[in-house]
Amino acid sequence: MSTPPEVSHLAARELAAQAGSLLLDLRTHAGADPKALGDEGDARAHALLVTGIAERFPDDAVLSEEAPDDAARLAAARVWIVDPLDGTREYTEEGRDDWAVHVALWQAGDLAAGAVALPALDVVYATDAPPTVPPAAEGRALRFVVSRTRPPAWAGGVADELGAELVPLGSAGAKAMAVVRGDVDAYLHDGGQYEWDVAAPTAVARAAGLHVCRVDGAPPTFNKPDAYSPDILVCRAHLADRLLDSIARHREA
């Protein structure tokens, strides 16, 4: 018996929210060692998610940042792709809110549901109720969000060409949701990511009507034998062609 789509959408939201609540509580009551906090947060959020998925969907596979990859997922009909704590560095820094929980479902060759929780902001963005991206503020310069620790080498050239401001932020989920919220107009990344970093943000951003692709314009794909997924562009749809043209020029420079 197949699982109704609405059940999977709601499960993604609920599981992300539950893991987020656990992480907030842990962050409040943890000791002073940042590494110990990050390690415990990763482990406990992972345990909550995989247990919750197994209880709800015992036949589904899981691809998680916090567990060895099991090649059996490649033959599974449904695969949950999760990052129990995206932005561990930011999570361990007092006062930062740019960390996230990612929960996505891959089915029939593409993403079928997803949720990104931003627990420190008390919000979950999910495909069961796709968010509405607000229009850009009139007269405001373009704003592109990039990694605070490893922005693309070409991002400055693209920003200069398009008259944009670069905004550094942690967590792939936080950056993608900044586009969903309308705080920025695009998220640019190149290098060092995996499917769990981008699956849930891709699902939510697509549901919100944003353009999501690799930086060469190809669509991202998921549940691949190699989970490496190094780059992503999330942007307002009307900016996609201009951004891709500029990225191509500056990547080749």
Buried (B, 14 or more C-beta within 10 A) or exposed (E): EEBEBEBBBBBBBBBBBBBBBBBBEBBEEBEEEBEEBBBBBBEBBBBBBBEBBEEBBEEBBBBBBBEEBEEEBEEBEBBBBBBBBBBBBBBBBEEBBBBBBBBBBBBEEBBBBBBBBBBBBEBBBBBBEBBEBEEBEEEEEBBBBBBBEEBBEBBBBBBEBBEBEBBEBBBBBBBBBBBBBBBBBBBBBBEEBBBBBBBBBBBBBBBBEBBBBBBEBEEBEBBEEEBEBBBBBBBBEEBBEBBBBBBBEBBEE
